[in-house]
Structure formats: C-alpha cells, structure tokens
Amino acid sequence: MTADTAIELFRSAAMLALVLCGPVLLAALAVGLLMGLIQALTQVQDQSLTFVPRLIALTLVLLLLLPWGLSLLTEYAADLIRGIPHTI
C-alpha cells in the first residue's frame, strides 16, 4: 500500500464521517440556538430545559436518517472489501 492509497482511504473515511454526522450536529445546533433564544427571552435558566429538547431532536433525526446512513456505511464497506486486491 502506498502513501497515496492510505491518504485516499483516510480522506474517504473522514468525508463519510462528516456526511453522517453533519445532519445530527446541525439539528443539535439549531435546537440549542432556539432553546437559548427562548431562555434569553423568558429569563428561565434551567439546564434541563436545553437538554431534553435537544435529546428528543437528536433521537428523531437519528431515527429518520438511520436507513440512509446504514446504506452509506454498507456501500463504503463493500467498496473497501472490493478494493482489497488492488491495495495489496
């Protein structure tokens, strides 16, 4: 395996991780921003008020995107397995 091959494998794995984590992180950011705004407007500074809605939103996003994420992961794994003879 050459250095170029290792770099390409790492790049594709990192891009897949970013694509899979992106929607979840964006949902957490959006809910956190919204709850922070609500807390600032109502002056209620309770920590559980931000935690519970974020947890619910992240669970919903994960459940909705689970089939898509699993298909990306299985396609990536299949490509890695198919590429074993070329990398050796």
Stockholm file with secondary structure:
# STOCKHOLM 1.0

chainA/1-88         MTADTAIELFRSAAMLALVLCGPVLLAALAVGLLMGLIQALTQVQDQSLTFVPRLIALTLVLLLLLPWGLSLLTEYAADLIRGIPHTI
#=GR chainA/1-88 SS CCHHHHHHHHHHHHHHHHHHHHHHHHHHHHHHHHHHHHHHHHTCCCHHHHHHHHHHHHHHHHHHHHHHHHHHHHHHHHHHHHTHHHHC
#=GC SS_cons        CCHHHHHHHHHHHHHHHHHHHHHHHHHHHHHHHHHHHHHHHHTCCCHHHHHHHHHHHHHHHHHHHHHHHHHHHHHHHHHHHHTHHHHC
//
